Amino acid sequence: MIQALARRLSVVALASFLFSATPLVAQSGGGALQQAIAGEVARDAALREFYASRNYAPIWVSGSGADKRRTKALFDALGKAGDHALPAASYRVDDLTRAVRAASGVSERAKVEVALSRAFSDYAQDVQSGVLIPSRVTSEIDRAAPRRGQAATLAAFVKSSPSGFLRALPPQTDQYEHLIKEKERLEKVIGAGGWGAKVSGGTLKPGMSSAQIPVLRARLARLGYGRASNSAAYDADLQQEVAKFQRDHGLSPDAVVGPGTMSELNKTAAERLSQVVVAMERERWMNFPLGRRHVWVNIPDFHVKLIENGRVTFETRSVVGQNRRTHRTPEFSDVMEFMVINPTWNVPYSIATKEYLPMLKKDPNAVSHLQLLDKNGNRVSRASVDFASYSSSNFPYRLKEPPNDGNALGLVKFMFPNTHNIYLHDTPSKSLFARGQRTFSHGCVRLADPFDFAYALLKGQSSNPKATFQKRLSTGRESVVMLEDPPRVHLVYRTAIGQPRGAAHYRPDIYGRDAAIFSALTKAGVSLRAVGG
């Protein structure tokens, strides 16, 4: 911490020096400097494009007031890079400091000019669009972070207020602000030694008496739930605090401290901070307008929300993909174009061959609710097929389930056509929504209240959304309803959810994606900080 503080003070001192001193650049002719800059960027296409557009005039080292303000603003921002959980060391601030102070000739000044532009570009990209390329971490994240071209970013910077431009680069969302505050809070917790002793032993339930209950009370109190005491009784007050903790962490609020609750209780501040750091990176990946009307599907939260003009107008529980390589729900964004009432389920080929074909080999009359079709869509008699002669590589038939109350898709599905073949839908398996961790699907997202979701989507195009929907439903026939105000759909994965007040809420890393992202961030130079005092 002391080293980090010293480094920041050094950066502030340097910025002050650059802003007040008369640069050596002013002593030499501009033409020679421009020629030297041209040589420095000759093999860098992006910087060459930017500097060529301004006849290789400098933006950092000319000695002008504008250049001084830009340089000071850049060093101020680089000195605070750690506040955004960025790889501060990668910007080589110490090397830049020495280079700026040592520059005396035209060649050295040209090198400093280009080095500052590169540091600016790296920082601007990292803080605006993220340190990592999402798909390089895992193919399950199909998201292109909004990366502005290097030349375009520099050109915009030159035309703007330097400090204002740099302040506007990070996501300007409430969530990002909440996460920064949570990051600062956790850094102080780590600096103070953490949350104390962990809870151990077996399950703790209301009405019990145990030596671990004072430990539970103390840990909850440090986490912000209730007060510590030496009472070994699991009383009503403690029950209330445990249930609140469970709700804030996506657990069933039964007040029973079993393995799941105990695991979440015993997470260290450093583990929580790593979740926050990952959430900040994910927020940067989505540093673009989400849409006036959008659907927010937070996979590990097991909830779906409809958000209109910044306000949640509908929310329901969800079931997401199983934690298997082929079943995990991917992350991506698209546009919901229509809903299908009384849908037909066209069984995906992978499910047909991997799950149903082995059943049909044993019993041709298995899964009798599904129809067998040839490649032209004609129905085929099962008696005419030797299922044993086929495998997952040569099965020539399709399976489908016509509309019915027991259809795997339920009675409505919500479509945002995409390469992943993922959509939201109803389900006949309603009992699964009572579970805490709801990872049961093949990847699509099942909704607990699909009819109400349909009514919410239709409210802008029908004076009586419920009647409109029910009329189509009552026919029993498949029916497509186009959405006149199609919302954006964002399938996201947030295990740290910042709150306007108090600590963030957390969710388990059900697919291990956060761990993979944090590992990649660590390799890129991001580190956790502890703040004392």
Disulfide bonds with the S-S distance in Angstrom:
none
